[in-house]
Amino acid sequence: MKEIARSYLWWPSMDKQIEDMAKSCSFCHKVRSNPPLAPLHPWEYPQEPWHRVHIDFAGPFEDRMFLVAVDAHSKWPEVVIMRSTTTEKTIEKLGEMFSPFGSPTQLVSDNGPQLVSQEMSAFLQANGVQHIKSAPYHPATNGLAERFVQTLKHALKTSQGQGTLHQRLHNFLLNYRNSPHATTKMSPASLMLKRDLRTTFDLLKPLAVKDTVHGQQQKQIKRREQHANDRVFTAGGSVLVRNYRGEPKWVPATVIAQTGPVSYTVQTTDSVWRRHVDQQLHTPSVPAELSRGESSDPSPSVHPPALVRNPATAETKIPAADMPAEGTETPPCASAPVTSSPLQNTTVPTDRRYPARERRPPIRLTL
């Protein structure tokens, strides 16, 4: 748009006005893609084992579901095979996991119905566990459990035909707990139990585990910053939030408060949502068409009227087809003020589309 405008005309603040017009286009907001990923915000590394535990469900695989729990300090995994994933069965299996090591201080999970139920909240509150739920439709918040689920599925698929499901699962857990983790550079068994399990391998143990984890996190942050866009939203500001209930794709909302480093609570027209920073967009003003979810103009885009300049008369004329009808208002996306001195004298043709040419007789040399 800028290149086309510069090839025909110029006026002060031309670039800024074209950018503002494009940003306020309601049709573009409805179909635009997700924003760039926010800078990576890693979880704080806990100093003690079993302080923060990430849980998730895996499956169905071979007609079974798996309840997965991973300790954030040692990366120690716990896996339980389940036939039913109801709230009652989930509470029962969590009690079995808590019995060897005690109740964790924090429990991180997604928003599964059995994990956000009233019975689950009462169970965790009775055991003194703080329940941290990830943003809806943003599984990367619970990335520790999500990544282990992928590793578990891959190991069980590649070991098919080498024993029963329980045998294959126990062999995988034994090998995983004794292998140095990519983040801590130490085995989960040595960090969780302060000793290595009985194996034939001599594990190398770095002296400072926290420094090693911090270095790995900094590398991930630097890789993310190359393509990330740091966005901060203030309370009371207007934003566009991702809508997962249907159309439109983005709906206007007002920021209520910041509930976490990259999580916000927003107020839409009819409800209060919790969204991740990657599910929000800055907007200078909330278009009225987005709040209604419809528009009277079915055209996919709005173009500004082209200005045609007559080189002979130094006049600039606007085509009649691009002029608004009498008694109607000019759309906000189709107006662009022209304040340059060469374009002050403008006329509007009424009878024909193209500007009239002033024809003069040629000046001939008479001798």
Buried (B, 14 or more C-beta within 10 A) or exposed (E): EEEEBEEEBEBEEBEEBBEBBBEBBBBBBBEEEEBEEBBBEBBEBBEEBBBBBBBBBBBEBEEBBBBBBBBBBBBBBBBBBBEEBEBEBBBEBBEEBBEEBEBBBBBBBBBBEBBBBEEBEEBBEEBEBEBBBBBBEBBBBBBBBBBBBEEBBEBBEEBEEEEEBEEBBEBBBBEBBBBBBEBBBBBBBBBBBEEBEEBEEEBEBEEEBEEBBEEBBEEEBEEBEEEBEEBEBEEEBBBBBBBEEEEBBBBBBBBBEBEBEBBBBBBBEEEEBBBBBBBBBBBEEBBEBBBEEEBEEEEEEBEBBEBBBBEEBEBBBBBBEEEEEEEEEEEBBEEBEBEEEEBEEEEEBEEEEEBEEEEEEEEEEEE
